[in-house]
């Protein structure tokens, strides 16, 4: 019985490779390490966002942009600020932070 080897595409660098085992996902150890570092970084970022979201009291009328990112799962702060400007949401500046009404952000992202 003849076995044929299939090729896979590495999700990190995009090169085609012949896997050494059935479970091989990456073309090299270097790509495997990059993937691991990305995974750890993303888990750490998600943990930080969860901590921020948990620390926001539910009855507070205004929230900051980083808190909105953590609560609603928006990718970037620039996305939130663009939406604030685009939809004319009233904002309050306090130091270097921007605070917006929680009810308005709820309408926008829920």
Biopython code that builds the backbone (N, CA, C, O; Angstrom):
import numpy as np
from Bio.PDB.StructureBuilder import StructureBuilder

atoms = [
    (1, "UNK", "N", (0.838, -1.165, 0.000)),
    (1, "UNK", "CA", (0.000, 0.000, 0.000)),
    (1, "UNK", "C", (0.893, 1.242, 0.000)),
    (1, "UNK", "O", (1.802, 1.372, 0.820)),
    (2, "UNK", "N", (0.619, 2.133, -0.920)),
    (2, "UNK", "CA", (1.422, 3.334, -1.076)),
    (2, "UNK", "C", (0.734, 4.487, -0.343)),
    (2, "UNK", "O", (-0.470, 4.692, -0.491)),
    (3, "UNK", "N", (1.497, 5.228, 0.437)),
    (3, "UNK", "CA", (0.942, 6.374, 1.132)),
    (3, "UNK", "C", (1.363, 7.641, 0.399)),
    (3, "UNK", "O", (2.474, 7.738, -0.121)),
    (4, "UNK", "N", (0.479, 8.578, 0.371)),
    (4, "UNK", "CA", (0.801, 9.855, -0.257)),
    (4, "UNK", "C", (0.950, 10.910, 0.827)),
    (4, "UNK", "O", (0.230, 10.910, 1.826)),
    (5, "UNK", "N", (1.869, 11.775, 0.612)),
    (5, "UNK", "CA", (2.107, 12.864, 1.560)),
    (5, "UNK", "C", (1.353, 14.103, 1.101)),
    (5, "UNK", "O", (1.425, 14.497, -0.063)),
    (6, "UNK", "N", (0.647, 14.694, 2.012)),
    (6, "UNK", "CA", (-0.065, 15.923, 1.698)),
    (6, "UNK", "C", (0.752, 17.110, 2.184)),
    (6, "UNK", "O", (1.642, 16.965, 3.022)),
    (7, "UNK", "N", (0.448, 18.253, 1.664)),
    (7, "UNK", "CA", (1.126, 19.459, 2.126)),
    (7, "UNK", "C", (0.126, 20.310, 2.900)),
    (7, "UNK", "O", (-1.080, 20.276, 2.656)),
    (8, "UNK", "N", (0.662, 21.057, 3.818)),
    (8, "UNK", "CA", (-0.132, 21.987, 4.609)),
    (8, "UNK", "C", (0.462, 23.378, 4.449)),
    (8, "UNK", "O", (1.598, 23.543, 4.004)),
    (9, "UNK", "N", (-0.326, 24.363, 4.818)),
    (9, "UNK", "CA", (0.147, 25.738, 4.792)),
    (9, "UNK", "C", (0.357, 26.199, 6.234)),
    (9, "UNK", "O", (-0.541, 26.080, 7.067)),
    (10, "UNK", "N", (1.531, 26.718, 6.515)),
    (10, "UNK", "CA", (1.856, 27.185, 7.863)),
    (10, "UNK", "C", (1.027, 28.434, 8.180)),
    (10, "UNK", "O", (1.060, 29.395, 7.412)),
    (11, "UNK", "N", (0.289, 28.442, 9.290)),
    (11, "UNK", "CA", (-0.536, 29.606, 9.627)),
    (11, "UNK", "C", (0.275, 30.835, 10.043)),
    (11, "UNK", "O", (-0.270, 31.938, 10.088)),
    (12, "UNK", "N", (1.557, 30.667, 10.347)),
    (12, "UNK", "CA", (2.378, 31.792, 10.773)),
    (12, "UNK", "C", (3.061, 32.463, 9.590)),
    (12, "UNK", "O", (2.909, 33.667, 9.383)),
    (13, "UNK", "N", (3.812, 31.688, 8.813)),
    (13, "UNK", "CA", (4.583, 32.288, 7.715)),
    (13, "UNK", "C", (3.945, 32.089, 6.350)),
    (13, "UNK", "O", (4.321, 32.766, 5.393)),
    (14, "UNK", "N", (2.990, 31.177, 6.241)),
    (14, "UNK", "CA", (2.275, 30.989, 5.000)),
    (14, "UNK", "C", (2.944, 30.075, 3.981)),
    (14, "UNK", "O", (2.432, 29.923, 2.872)),
    (15, "UNK", "N", (4.060, 29.472, 4.325)),
    (15, "UNK", "CA", (4.731, 28.590, 3.373)),
    (15, "UNK", "C", (4.093, 27.206, 3.396)),
    (15, "UNK", "O", (3.564, 26.760, 4.414)),
    (16, "UNK", "N", (4.158, 26.548, 2.259)),
    (16, "UNK", "CA", (3.652, 25.178, 2.165)),
    (16, "UNK", "C", (4.732, 24.232, 2.667)),
    (16, "UNK", "O", (5.913, 24.429, 2.382)),
    (17, "UNK", "N", (4.333, 23.207, 3.411)),
    (17, "UNK", "CA", (5.299, 22.251, 3.950)),
    (17, "UNK", "C", (4.672, 20.878, 4.039)),
    (17, "UNK", "O", (3.450, 20.732, 4.059)),
    (18, "UNK", "N", (5.522, 19.884, 4.091)),
    (18, "UNK", "CA", (5.075, 18.508, 4.273)),
    (18, "UNK", "C", (5.199, 18.189, 5.756)),
    (18, "UNK", "O", (6.309, 18.181, 6.287)),
    (19, "UNK", "N", (4.084, 17.925, 6.439)),
    (19, "UNK", "CA", (4.149, 17.686, 7.885)),
    (19, "UNK", "C", (4.862, 16.379, 8.212)),
    (19, "UNK", "O", (4.733, 15.381, 7.504)),
    (20, "UNK", "N", (5.621, 16.418, 9.309)),
    (20, "UNK", "CA", (6.346, 15.222, 9.755)),
    (20, "UNK", "C", (5.411, 14.231, 10.432)),
    (20, "UNK", "O", (5.614, 13.019, 10.358)),
    (21, "UNK", "N", (4.377, 14.762, 11.097)),
    (21, "UNK", "CA", (3.372, 13.909, 11.743)),
    (21, "UNK", "C", (1.983, 14.415, 11.354)),
    (21, "UNK", "O", (1.849, 15.463, 10.722)),
    (22, "UNK", "N", (0.977, 13.679, 11.730)),
    (22, "UNK", "CA", (-0.400, 14.076, 11.431)),
    (22, "UNK", "C", (-0.758, 15.364, 12.172)),
    (22, "UNK", "O", (-1.529, 16.183, 11.670)),
    (23, "UNK", "N", (-0.200, 15.535, 13.353)),
    (23, "UNK", "CA", (-0.548, 16.675, 14.200)),
    (23, "UNK", "C", (0.289, 17.920, 13.945)),
    (23, "UNK", "O", (0.068, 18.938, 14.600)),
    (24, "UNK", "N", (1.228, 17.879, 13.030)),
    (24, "UNK", "CA", (2.081, 19.045, 12.761)),
    (24, "UNK", "C", (1.239, 20.201, 12.241)),
    (24, "UNK", "O", (0.469, 20.046, 11.293)),
    (25, "UNK", "N", (1.392, 21.358, 12.869)),
    (25, "UNK", "CA", (0.635, 22.543, 12.457)),
    (25, "UNK", "C", (1.523, 23.612, 11.843)),
    (25, "UNK", "O", (1.055, 24.436, 11.057)),
    (26, "UNK", "N", (2.792, 23.602, 12.195)),
    (26, "UNK", "CA", (3.712, 24.651, 11.769)),
    (26, "UNK", "C", (4.869, 24.043, 11.000)),
    (26, "UNK", "O", (5.210, 22.873, 11.177)),
    (27, "UNK", "N", (5.466, 24.858, 10.142)),
    (27, "UNK", "CA", (6.517, 24.339, 9.272)),
    (27, "UNK", "C", (7.843, 24.156, 9.999)),
    (27, "UNK", "O", (8.670, 23.345, 9.581)),
    (28, "UNK", "N", (8.055, 24.894, 11.076)),
    (28, "UNK", "CA", (9.336, 24.807, 11.772)),
    (28, "UNK", "C", (9.144, 25.094, 13.259)),
    (28, "UNK", "O", (8.078, 25.524, 13.699)),
    (29, "UNK", "N", (10.194, 24.846, 14.006)),
    (29, "UNK", "CA", (10.169, 25.148, 15.441)),
    (29, "UNK", "C", (10.062, 26.641, 15.671)),
    (29, "UNK", "O", (9.431, 27.082, 16.632)),
    (30, "UNK", "N", (10.674, 27.419, 14.796)),
    (30, "UNK", "CA", (10.627, 28.874, 14.907)),
    (30, "UNK", "C", (9.177, 29.385, 14.797)),
    (30, "UNK", "O", (8.759, 30.233, 15.585)),
    (31, "UNK", "N", (8.423, 28.874, 13.831)),
    (31, "UNK", "CA", (7.017, 29.269, 13.681)),
    (31, "UNK", "C", (6.184, 28.783, 14.865)),
    (31, "UNK", "O", (5.260, 29.471, 15.299)),
    (32, "UNK", "N", (6.502, 27.619, 15.379)),
    (32, "UNK", "CA", (5.806, 27.095, 16.542)),
    (32, "UNK", "C", (6.013, 28.005, 17.755)),
    (32, "UNK", "O", (5.076, 28.265, 18.510)),
    (33, "UNK", "N", (7.232, 28.480, 17.934)),
    (33, "UNK", "CA", (7.530, 29.389, 19.053)),
    (33, "UNK", "C", (6.809, 30.728, 18.882)),
    (33, "UNK", "O", (6.314, 31.295, 19.856)),
    (34, "UNK", "N", (6.750, 31.231, 17.650)),
    (34, "UNK", "CA", (6.024, 32.480, 17.396)),
    (34, "UNK", "C", (4.548, 32.317, 17.741)),
    (34, "UNK", "O", (3.944, 33.194, 18.360)),
    (35, "UNK", "N", (3.978, 31.195, 17.340)),
    (35, "UNK", "CA", (2.568, 30.941, 17.622)),
    (35, "UNK", "C", (2.323, 30.865, 19.130)),
    (35, "UNK", "O", (1.328, 31.389, 19.629)),
    (36, "UNK", "N", (3.220, 30.220, 19.838)),
    (36, "UNK", "CA", (3.084, 30.109, 21.286)),
    (36, "UNK", "C", (3.155, 31.489, 21.944)),
    (36, "UNK", "O", (2.360, 31.797, 22.832)),
    (37, "UNK", "N", (4.110, 32.320, 21.508)),
    (37, "UNK", "CA", (4.237, 33.666, 22.077)),
    (37, "UNK", "C", (2.980, 34.488, 21.809)),
    (37, "UNK", "O", (2.520, 35.220, 22.685)),
    (38, "UNK", "N", (2.424, 34.372, 20.610)),
    (38, "UNK", "CA", (1.193, 35.095, 20.285)),
    (38, "UNK", "C", (0.047, 34.629, 21.168)),
    (38, "UNK", "O", (-0.750, 35.437, 21.643)),
    (39, "UNK", "N", (-0.033, 33.321, 21.385)),
    (39, "UNK", "CA", (-1.098, 32.765, 22.213)),
    (39, "UNK", "C", (-0.989, 33.269, 23.648)),
    (39, "UNK", "O", (-1.990, 33.664, 24.246)),
    (40, "UNK", "N", (0.215, 33.258, 24.199)),
    (40, "UNK", "CA", (0.435, 33.715, 25.572)),
    (40, "UNK", "C", (0.114, 35.201, 25.694)),
    (40, "UNK", "O", (-0.512, 35.627, 26.664)),
    (41, "UNK", "N", (0.541, 35.986, 24.711)),
    (41, "UNK", "CA", (0.278, 37.422, 24.726)),
    (41, "UNK", "C", (-1.216, 37.697, 24.667)),
    (41, "UNK", "O", (-1.715, 38.556, 25.395)),
    (42, "UNK", "N", (-1.931, 36.988, 23.820)),
    (42, "UNK", "CA", (-3.379, 37.170, 23.695)),
    (42, "UNK", "C", (-4.093, 36.756, 24.976)),
    (42, "UNK", "O", (-5.037, 37.426, 25.397)),
    (43, "UNK", "N", (-3.662, 35.668, 25.600)),
    (43, "UNK", "CA", (-4.276, 35.245, 26.865)),
    (43, "UNK", "C", (-4.051, 36.285, 27.953)),
    (43, "UNK", "O", (-4.952, 36.561, 28.746)),
    (44, "UNK", "N", (-2.849, 36.866, 27.994)),
    (44, "UNK", "CA", (-2.537, 37.888, 28.985)),
    (44, "UNK", "C", (-3.386, 39.141, 28.738)),
    (44, "UNK", "O", (-3.902, 39.739, 29.682)),
    (45, "UNK", "N", (-3.528, 39.533, 27.472)),
    (45, "UNK", "CA", (-4.340, 40.701, 27.128)),
    (45, "UNK", "C", (-5.795, 40.463, 27.517)),
    (45, "UNK", "O", (-6.445, 41.350, 28.070)),
    (46, "UNK", "N", (-6.305, 39.272, 27.230)),
    (46, "UNK", "CA", (-7.687, 38.955, 27.567)),
    (46, "UNK", "C", (-7.908, 38.960, 29.076)),
    (46, "UNK", "O", (-8.956, 39.394, 29.553)),
    (47, "UNK", "N", (-6.924, 38.477, 29.821)),
    (47, "UNK", "CA", (-7.025, 38.478, 31.279)),
    (47, "UNK", "C", (-7.058, 39.915, 31.809)),
    (47, "UNK", "O", (-7.812, 40.219, 32.733)),
    (48, "UNK", "N", (-6.243, 40.795, 31.224)),
    (48, "UNK", "CA", (-6.241, 42.201, 31.634)),
    (48, "UNK", "C", (-7.587, 42.862, 31.324)),
    (48, "UNK", "O", (-8.109, 43.623, 32.139)),
    (49, "UNK", "N", (-8.148, 42.570, 30.145)),
    (49, "UNK", "CA", (-9.451, 43.122, 29.783)),
    (49, "UNK", "C", (-10.548, 42.619, 30.714)),
    (49, "UNK", "O", (-11.437, 43.381, 31.095)),
    (50, "UNK", "N", (-10.492, 41.346, 31.080)),
    (50, "UNK", "CA", (-11.473, 40.789, 32.016)),
    (50, "UNK", "C", (-11.380, 41.465, 33.378)),
    (50, "UNK", "O", (-12.398, 41.728, 34.017)),
    (51, "UNK", "N", (-10.157, 41.747, 33.820)),
    (51, "UNK", "CA", (-9.949, 42.432, 35.098)),
    (51, "UNK", "C", (-10.531, 43.838, 35.057)),
    (51, "UNK", "O", (-11.188, 44.272, 36.003)),
    (52, "UNK", "N", (-10.287, 44.553, 33.952)),
    (52, "UNK", "CA", (-10.820, 45.914, 33.807)),
    (52, "UNK", "C", (-12.344, 45.884, 33.787)),
    (52, "UNK", "O", (-12.995, 46.678, 34.466)),
    (53, "UNK", "N", (-12.908, 44.968, 33.009)),
    (53, "UNK", "CA", (-14.366, 44.880, 32.905)),
    (53, "UNK", "C", (-15.012, 44.537, 34.244)),
    (53, "UNK", "O", (-16.086, 45.046, 34.562)),
    (54, "UNK", "N", (-14.368, 43.683, 35.024)),
    (54, "UNK", "CA", (-14.918, 43.297, 36.325)),
    (54, "UNK", "C", (-14.834, 44.434, 37.334)),
    (54, "UNK", "O", (-15.632, 44.484, 38.270)),
    (55, "UNK", "N", (-13.886, 45.346, 37.162)),
    (55, "UNK", "CA", (-13.699, 46.429, 38.128)),
    (55, "UNK", "C", (-14.635, 47.617, 37.888)),
    (55, "UNK", "O", (-14.691, 48.525, 38.718)),
    (56, "UNK", "N", (-15.359, 47.630, 36.786)),
    (56, "UNK", "CA", (-16.264, 48.742, 36.482)),
    (56, "UNK", "C", (-17.594, 48.513, 37.195)),
    (56, "UNK", "O", (-18.265, 47.511, 36.946)),
    (57, "UNK", "N", (-17.983, 49.442, 38.087)),
    (57, "UNK", "CA", (-19.278, 49.291, 38.747)),
    (57, "UNK", "C", (-20.419, 49.436, 37.745)),
    (57, "UNK", "O", (-20.340, 50.254, 36.828)),
    (58, "UNK", "N", (-21.460, 48.660, 37.911)),
    (58, "UNK", "CA", (-22.574, 48.664, 36.976)),
    (58, "UNK", "C", (-23.419, 49.924, 37.006)),
    (58, "UNK", "O", (-24.097, 50.241, 36.028)),
    (59, "UNK", "N", (-23.385, 50.653, 38.128)),
    (59, "UNK", "CA", (-24.246, 51.820, 38.256)),
    (59, "UNK", "C", (-23.549, 53.126, 37.888)),
    (59, "UNK", "O", (-24.150, 54.192, 38.019)),
    (60, "UNK", "N", (-22.320, 53.074, 37.440)),
    (60, "UNK", "CA", (-21.584, 54.286, 37.087)),
    (60, "UNK", "C", (-22.072, 54.809, 35.732)),
    (60, "UNK", "O", (-22.107, 54.049, 34.765)),
    (61, "UNK", "N", (-22.452, 56.097, 35.641)),
    (61, "UNK", "CA", (-23.041, 56.602, 34.398)),
    (61, "UNK", "C", (-22.036, 56.820, 33.261)),
    (61, "UNK", "O", (-22.418, 56.744, 32.093)),
    (62, "UNK", "N", (-20.770, 57.085, 33.569)),
    (62, "UNK", "CA", (-19.759, 57.327, 32.547)),
    (62, "UNK", "C", (-18.671, 56.268, 32.635)),
    (62, "UNK", "O", (-18.292, 55.841, 33.726)),
    (63, "UNK", "N", (-18.169, 55.846, 31.468)),
    (63, "UNK", "CA", (-17.048, 54.900, 31.429)),
    (63, "UNK", "C", (-15.981, 55.443, 30.487)),
    (63, "UNK", "O", (-16.269, 56.211, 29.570)),
    (64, "UNK", "N", (-14.747, 55.027, 30.734)),
    (64, "UNK", "CA", (-13.648, 55.468, 29.880)),
    (64, "UNK", "C", (-13.561, 54.578, 28.645)),
    (64, "UNK", "O", (-14.204, 53.530, 28.577)),
    (65, "UNK", "N", (-12.765, 55.004, 27.676)),
    (65, "UNK", "CA", (-12.603, 54.240, 26.440)),
    (65, "UNK", "C", (-11.985, 52.864, 26.715)),
    (65, "UNK", "O", (-12.482, 51.876, 26.176)),
    (66, "UNK", "N", (-10.917, 52.748, 27.533)),
    (66, "UNK", "CA", (-10.395, 51.407, 27.818)),
    (66, "UNK", "C", (-11.420, 50.496, 28.503)),
    (66, "UNK", "O", (-11.433, 49.289, 28.265)),
    (67, "UNK", "N", (-12.266, 51.066, 29.340)),
    (67, "UNK", "CA", (-13.316, 50.271, 29.978)),
    (67, "UNK", "C", (-14.347, 49.809, 28.948)),
    (67, "UNK", "O", (-14.845, 48.686, 29.028)),
    (68, "UNK", "N", (-14.666, 50.671, 27.985)),
    (68, "UNK", "CA", (-15.608, 50.294, 26.926)),
    (68, "UNK", "C", (-15.031, 49.160, 26.082)),
    (68, "UNK", "O", (-15.759, 48.249, 25.688)),
    (69, "UNK", "N", (-13.747, 49.211, 25.806)),
    (69, "UNK", "CA", (-13.080, 48.153, 25.048)),
    (69, "UNK", "C", (-13.195, 46.832, 25.800)),
    (69, "UNK", "O", (-13.504, 45.797, 25.210)),
    (70, "UNK", "N", (-12.944, 46.875, 27.104)),
    (70, "UNK", "CA", (-12.969, 45.659, 27.916)),
    (70, "UNK", "C", (-14.385, 45.099, 28.040)),
    (70, "UNK", "O", (-14.572, 43.884, 27.973)),
    (71, "UNK", "N", (-15.372, 45.955, 28.218)),
    (71, "UNK", "CA", (-16.743, 45.499, 28.431)),
    (71, "UNK", "C", (-17.366, 44.971, 27.147)),
    (71, "UNK", "O", (-18.018, 43.927, 27.156)),
    (72, "UNK", "N", (-17.170, 45.680, 26.048)),
    (72, "UNK", "CA", (-17.875, 45.345, 24.806)),
    (72, "UNK", "C", (-17.036, 44.554, 23.810)),
    (72, "UNK", "O", (-17.543, 44.150, 22.764)),
    (73, "UNK", "N", (-15.774, 44.330, 24.114)),
    (73, "UNK", "CA", (-14.936, 43.510, 23.247)),
    (73, "UNK", "C", (-14.562, 44.166, 21.928)),
    (73, "UNK", "O", (-14.370, 43.475, 20.928)),
    (74, "UNK", "N", (-14.458, 45.473, 21.912)),
    (74, "UNK", "CA", (-14.058, 46.192, 20.708)),
    (74, "UNK", "C", (-12.548, 46.045, 20.545)),
    (74, "UNK", "O", (-11.814, 46.025, 21.534)),
    (75, "UNK", "N", (-12.088, 45.942, 19.311)),
    (75, "UNK", "CA", (-10.684, 45.634, 19.049)),
    (75, "UNK", "C", (-9.727, 46.744, 19.466)),
    (75, "UNK", "O", (-8.702, 46.458, 20.085)),
    (76, "UNK", "N", (-10.028, 47.995, 19.149)),
    (76, "UNK", "CA", (-9.073, 49.082, 19.395)),
    (76, "UNK", "C", (-9.762, 50.298, 19.994)),
    (76, "UNK", "O", (-10.973, 50.479, 19.866)),
    (77, "UNK", "N", (-8.962, 51.122, 20.648)),
    (77, "UNK", "CA", (-9.507, 52.357, 21.200)),
    (77, "UNK", "C", (-9.841, 53.344, 20.090)),
    (77, "UNK", "O", (-10.747, 54.164, 20.238)),
    (78, "UNK", "N", (-9.106, 53.268, 18.966)),
    (78, "UNK", "CA", (-9.417, 54.173, 17.861)),
    (78, "UNK", "C", (-10.797, 53.877, 17.282)),
    (78, "UNK", "O", (-11.477, 54.790, 16.813)),
    (79, "UNK", "N", (-11.214, 52.630, 17.309)),
    (79, "UNK", "CA", (-12.544, 52.268, 16.827)),
    (79, "UNK", "C", (-13.610, 52.928, 17.694)),
    (79, "UNK", "O", (-14.584, 53.477, 17.179)),
    (80, "UNK", "N", (-13.425, 52.874, 18.998)),
    (80, "UNK", "CA", (-14.400, 53.474, 19.913)),
    (80, "UNK", "C", (-14.438, 54.983, 19.724)),
    (80, "UNK", "O", (-15.519, 55.567, 19.649)),
    (81, "UNK", "N", (-13.278, 55.623, 19.645)),
    (81, "UNK", "CA", (-13.265, 57.086, 19.501)),
    (81, "UNK", "C", (-13.841, 57.516, 18.151)),
    (81, "UNK", "O", (-14.494, 58.557, 18.069)),
    (82, "UNK", "N", (-13.613, 56.740, 17.096)),
    (82, "UNK", "CA", (-14.212, 57.058, 15.793)),
    (82, "UNK", "C", (-15.728, 56.958, 15.864)),
    (82, "UNK", "O", (-16.433, 57.803, 15.312)),
    (83, "UNK", "N", (-16.235, 55.927, 16.543)),
    (83, "UNK", "CA", (-17.681, 55.779, 16.682)),
    (83, "UNK", "C", (-18.268, 56.902, 17.535)),
    (83, "UNK", "O", (-19.373, 57.374, 17.266)),
    (84, "UNK", "N", (-17.540, 57.325, 18.552)),
    (84, "UNK", "CA", (-18.009, 58.425, 19.397)),
    (84, "UNK", "C", (-18.175, 59.683, 18.561)),
    (84, "UNK", "O", (-19.181, 60.384, 18.667)),
    (85, "UNK", "N", (-17.183, 59.960, 17.733)),
    (85, "UNK", "CA", (-17.253, 61.163, 16.889)),
    (85, "UNK", "C", (-18.298, 61.005, 15.783)),
    (85, "UNK", "O", (-19.047, 61.942, 15.504)),
    (86, "UNK", "N", (-18.355, 59.846, 15.160)),
    (86, "UNK", "CA", (-19.273, 59.619, 14.039)),
    (86, "UNK", "C", (-20.730, 59.746, 14.462)),
    (86, "UNK", "O", (-21.531, 60.355, 13.754)),
    (87, "UNK", "N", (-21.076, 59.178, 15.606)),
    (87, "UNK", "CA", (-22.458, 59.177, 16.052)),
    (87, "UNK", "C", (-22.790, 60.329, 17.002)),
    (87, "UNK", "O", (-23.893, 60.382, 17.545)),
    (88, "UNK", "N", (-21.849, 61.247, 17.209)),
    (88, "UNK", "CA", (-22.102, 62.432, 18.016)),
    (88, "UNK", "C", (-22.393, 62.137, 19.467)),
    (88, "UNK", "O", (-23.199, 62.825, 20.094)),
    (89, "UNK", "N", (-21.750, 61.126, 20.007)),
    (89, "UNK", "CA", (-21.946, 60.781, 21.413)),
    (89, "UNK", "C", (-21.235, 61.827, 22.270)),
    (89, "UNK", "O", (-20.056, 62.107, 22.052)),
    (90, "UNK", "N", (-21.943, 62.407, 23.244)),
    (90, "UNK", "CA", (-21.293, 63.414, 24.087)),
    (90, "UNK", "C", (-20.174, 62.775, 24.906)),
    (90, "UNK", "O", (-20.328, 61.677, 25.440)),
    (91, "UNK", "N", (-19.067, 63.468, 24.995)),
    (91, "UNK", "CA", (-17.945, 62.923, 25.761)),
    (91, "UNK", "C", (-17.426, 63.969, 26.720)),
    (91, "UNK", "O", (-17.632, 65.169, 26.540)),
    (92, "UNK", "N", (-16.758, 63.492, 27.727)),
    (92, "UNK", "CA", (-16.210, 64.332, 28.778)),
    (92, "UNK", "C", (-14.720, 64.043, 28.872)),
    (92, "UNK", "O", (-14.322, 62.882, 28.967)),
    (93, "UNK", "N", (-13.898, 65.072, 28.849)),
    (93, "UNK", "CA", (-12.452, 64.905, 28.993)),
    (93, "UNK", "C", (-12.068, 65.121, 30.450)),
    (93, "UNK", "O", (-12.501, 66.082, 31.086)),
    (94, "UNK", "N", (-11.260, 64.226, 30.958)),
    (94, "UNK", "CA", (-10.733, 64.378, 32.304)),
    (94, "UNK", "C", (-9.273, 63.972, 32.244)),
    (94, "UNK", "O", (-8.949, 62.785, 32.206)),
    (95, "UNK", "N", (-8.392, 64.966, 32.236)),
    (95, "UNK", "CA", (-6.973, 64.685, 32.037)),
    (95, "UNK", "C", (-6.767, 64.215, 30.608)),
    (95, "UNK", "O", (-7.204, 64.876, 29.667)),
    (96, "UNK", "N", (-6.107, 63.084, 30.441)),
    (96, "UNK", "CA", (-5.896, 62.511, 29.115)),
    (96, "UNK", "C", (-6.948, 61.474, 28.755)),
    (96, "UNK", "O", (-6.865, 60.854, 27.694)),
    (97, "UNK", "N", (-7.924, 61.278, 29.609)),
    (97, "UNK", "CA", (-8.941, 60.249, 29.386)),
    (97, "UNK", "C", (-10.222, 60.848, 28.824)),
    (97, "UNK", "O", (-10.564, 62.000, 29.091)),
    (98, "UNK", "N", (-10.919, 60.034, 28.036)),
    (98, "UNK", "CA", (-12.218, 60.399, 27.498)),
    (98, "UNK", "C", (-13.261, 59.514, 28.169)),
    (98, "UNK", "O", (-13.126, 58.291, 28.203)),
    (99, "UNK", "N", (-14.294, 60.143, 28.696)),
    (99, "UNK", "CA", (-15.394, 59.414, 29.330)),
    (99, "UNK", "C", (-16.665, 59.652, 28.529)),
    (99, "UNK", "O", (-16.932, 60.768, 28.084)),
    (100, "UNK", "N", (-17.440, 58.602, 28.352)),
    (100, "UNK", "CA", (-18.681, 58.682, 27.587)),
    (100, "UNK", "C", (-19.820, 58.084, 28.412)),
    (100, "UNK", "O", (-19.585, 57.243, 29.280)),
    (101, "UNK", "N", (-21.059, 58.520, 28.141)),
    (101, "UNK", "CA", (-22.196, 57.952, 28.872)),
    (101, "UNK", "C", (-22.350, 56.459, 28.563)),
    (101, "UNK", "O", (-22.345, 56.048, 27.402)),
    (102, "UNK", "N", (-22.482, 55.678, 29.595)),
    (102, "UNK", "CA", (-22.596, 54.229, 29.432)),
    (102, "UNK", "C", (-23.850, 53.856, 28.646)),
    (102, "UNK", "O", (-23.835, 52.896, 27.877)),
    (103, "UNK", "N", (-24.926, 54.603, 28.833)),
    (103, "UNK", "CA", (-26.166, 54.281, 28.107)),
    (103, "UNK", "C", (-26.000, 54.460, 26.610)),
    (103, "UNK", "O", (-26.561, 53.686, 25.833)),
    (104, "UNK", "N", (-25.233, 55.474, 26.184)),
    (104, "UNK", "CA", (-25.001, 55.711, 24.756)),
    (104, "UNK", "C", (-24.136, 54.606, 24.156)),
    (104, "UNK", "O", (-24.397, 54.151, 23.042)),
    (105, "UNK", "N", (-23.115, 54.176, 24.881)),
    (105, "UNK", "CA", (-22.243, 53.110, 24.393)),
    (105, "UNK", "C", (-23.026, 51.794, 24.349)),
    (105, "UNK", "O", (-22.825, 50.983, 23.445)),
    (106, "UNK", "N", (-23.916, 51.581, 25.322)),
    (106, "UNK", "CA", (-24.774, 50.389, 25.307)),
    (106, "UNK", "C", (-25.603, 50.343, 24.025)),
    (106, "UNK", "O", (-25.714, 49.292, 23.394)),
    (107, "UNK", "N", (-26.182, 51.470, 23.643)),
    (107, "UNK", "CA", (-26.980, 51.524, 22.424)),
    (107, "UNK", "C", (-26.134, 51.204, 21.193)),
    (107, "UNK", "O", (-26.604, 50.562, 20.254)),
    (108, "UNK", "N", (-24.897, 51.654, 21.209)),
    (108, "UNK", "CA", (-24.022, 51.499, 20.055)),
    (108, "UNK", "C", (-23.525, 50.060, 19.881)),
    (108, "UNK", "O", (-23.466, 49.562, 18.756)),
    (109, "UNK", "N", (-23.171, 49.394, 20.972)),
    (109, "UNK", "CA", (-22.529, 48.085, 20.874)),
    (109, "UNK", "C", (-23.393, 46.900, 21.287)),
    (109, "UNK", "O", (-22.929, 45.762, 21.217)),
    (110, "UNK", "N", (-24.612, 47.124, 21.708)),
    (110, "UNK", "CA", (-25.467, 45.985, 22.070)),
    (110, "UNK", "C", (-26.566, 45.773, 21.095)),
    (110, "UNK", "O", (-27.369, 44.855, 21.260)),
]
sb = StructureBuilder()
sb.init_structure("model")
sb.init_model(0)
sb.init_chain("A")
sb.init_seg("    ")
for serial, (resi, resn, name, xyz) in enumerate(atoms, 1):
    if name == "N":
        sb.init_residue(resn, " ", resi, " ")
    sb.init_atom(name, np.array(xyz, "f"), 0.0, 1.0, " ", f" {name:<3s}", serial, name[0])
structure = sb.get_structure()
